[in-house]
């Protein structure tokens, strides 16, 4: 039985060769998968978009470097509340420029919780929530987180807002979007009331007084005796002068 061979067309050969060459080139150019790099808060915010003002403030105050260092050198984790550009734009004109460098640092620290909190943990945290700004007293840096259904509310005593979006989470860093800048009481709250004036103290008698008072009244008696003696002496002197004058007349 004769075997029939089908001719292999030149066109099919060239097409196959082109596919092989293309696959070989793609494999040669594809870089091997590398390990994930260290956490970088700036890159996370840049990728999310609409956080340019926050990024600029973090760079100026070096807060971004501090956050990255802490995240990459500890297992404690961190939670960041990130205000959008619109949140900063809604502030009163000149608000940020009126702050000193240290106050800007405190403002950003007020947006950072030094522990990793998931959305479910935010619903059960104890208030006031401690931030990197420190003191949680009512007139300092109190941050209160409450929930209503699935909505997470954040209050500072100056502003109230909600967590509108979860931007990033990796088990050690959580970044949540807020639509208002979290203004702390210490920087933006009403001034503390002035202390009440102290009652006036009764003036004590000093050593320079003309007649020092004593309990038994001896000073007053001495003064009276001195006045009486002076009067008697004056009268006696006047009488003597008059008597001598009469003898010579």
Secondary structure, DSSP 8 states (H G I E B T S, - for coil): ---------HHHHHHHHHHHHHHHHHHHHS----------HHHHHHHH-S-HHHHHHHHHHTHHHHHHHHHHH-SS-EEEEEE-HHHHHTS-TTTTTTS-HHHHHHHHHTTEESS---HHHHTT--SS---TT---STTS---EEEEETTEEEEE-SS-EEEEEEEEEESSSEEEEEESS----HHHHS-----------------TT-SS---TT-HHHHHHHHHHHHHHHHHHHHHHHHHHHHHHH-
